[in-house]
Amino acid sequence: MTAIVETKNLTRYYGEQLALNHLNLQIPVGAVYGFIGPNGAGKTTTMRILTTLLQPSGGEAWVAGLSVTQQRAEVRRVVGFMPDSFGFYNNMTAAEYLDFFAAAYHVPPARRRALIDDLLALVDLAHKRDSDVMSLSRGMKQRLSLARTLIHDPQLLILDEPASGLDPRARVELRELLRELRRLGKTIMISSHILTELAEMCTHIGIIERGTLLASGDVETIMRSLRPHRTFAIHVISDIATAAEIASTADHVLAVRTINDDGPPRIEVDIDGDDHAVSALLARLVSNGTAIIHFAAQTGNLEEIFLKVTEGIVGS
Ligand SMILES: Nc1ncnc2c1ncn2[C@@H]1O[C@H](COP(=O)(O)OP(=O)(O)OP(=O)(O)O)[C@@H](O)[C@H]1O
C-alpha cells in the first residue's frame, strides 16, 4: 500500500485542551477515505493540519511524502481543501469565481477559459456559468466550491463535511461527482459525523473520537474484524423448519434463525468458515431438498461499525 497521507503521533492542543491525541493515520493512494466522528472529535483539526492551515503541537504528517510542517508550499500544491463553510462573494458569476482562484493559483490567463469550462462541465454547472453565485442552490454552491478545490489539479482532495445540509438529490449528485473524481485518479478524504452520509461512497474509513483514532482501514477488513463470522440470508419456498434443521448440522455453522416477519420466509445462518464452508452449506441444503430462491451475505452498514467501535466510549 502506498500512502498518500500518513501521520505519526499527530497531536494538537488548543491551550490546555487536547484535540488530537497521537493520531496515526494512513490513507492509501486512490482511496475514498471516510473520516467519521461525532462533533468535536478532531476531524477539522486533522484536516487543517494536513492542509498546512494549522501547526501540530507534536508528531508529524506527510502528504504525498511531503512534510506538512517543513514543506508547506509543496503540500499546498498537491492538496485541494474544501472547508465546511464556504465563502462566496457578491456580484460574481460562477465563471468569475473560478477565474479569481485560477489567478490566485497562477494559472496563465490563456489557459484559464478552457480550464474553467472543463471544471464547470465536470461539476455539472456549465449552464450556470454566467449566473451570480449567490443565486445558486446549496448543492450547486457545494459543487462550485468543489470545482474551486480542483483548480490546481491536486492529487488529494480533503472535504470537510461536504454532504451536510444537502437534500437527498444533491447528495446523490455529490456522490456521483466523487465517483467521477476517483476515476480521474484523485484520492479523497471526506469527513462526516453522520455515518449514513458516507455509506456507499467510501473504500476506507477511519473512526475518530475525542482526538483518538479508534479504527482505520478498508471497510471490508474493519467489518470482518468486528464481526468474525458472516451471516447469510437464505430465502426458501420449501418447509422452513426443515431448512433450518439441515443448516444447523452443516460444518462451521454457529447459529440459525428462522425469520417470520412480513418479508419472504427465510433463515439467517451465522457461519465462521471460509468460502468453501459457505458453498458446502448451500450444497447440503439443496441436496437435502431445500428449495432456495435467494442466498446472500448480509452486509452490515457503517452505522453498525461505528456503534460497535465506539461501544463503551461514547457517553462514558
Ligand atoms: N480554535 C479552537 N480553539 C479552542 N478549541 C478548539 C478550537 N478548534 C477546535 N477546538 C476544540 O478541539 C476539539 C476538536 O475540534 P474539531 O473542530 O477538530 O472537531 P470536529 O470533529 O471537526 O467537530 P465538528 O464535526 O463539530 O466540526 C473540540 O473539542 C473543539 O472544541
The ligand as an ORCA input file, in Angstrom:
! r2SCAN-3c Opt
* xyz 0 1
  N      -9.847     27.295     17.691
  C     -10.126     26.497     18.715
  N      -9.930     26.881     19.992
  C     -10.190     26.073     21.034
  N     -10.649     24.817     20.917
  C     -10.875     24.359     19.660
  C     -10.632     25.172     18.510
  N     -10.956     24.446     17.408
  C     -11.377     23.246     17.861
  N     -11.333     23.191     19.208
  C     -11.695     22.027     20.054
  O     -10.954     20.900     19.624
  C     -11.753     19.735     19.580
  C     -11.769     19.163     18.179
  O     -12.457     20.057     17.321
  P     -12.645     19.816     15.750
  O     -13.279     21.047     15.188
  O     -11.358     19.384     15.180
  O     -13.660     18.603     15.749
  P     -14.587     18.045     14.566
  O     -14.514     16.575     14.676
  O     -14.208     18.657     13.280
  O     -16.018     18.533     15.012
  P     -17.227     19.126     14.125
  O     -17.868     17.961     13.470
  O     -18.086     19.742     15.177
  O     -16.648     20.122     13.168
  C     -13.131     20.152     20.073
  O     -13.216     19.843     21.427
  C     -13.158     21.644     19.867
  O     -13.969     22.267     20.816
*
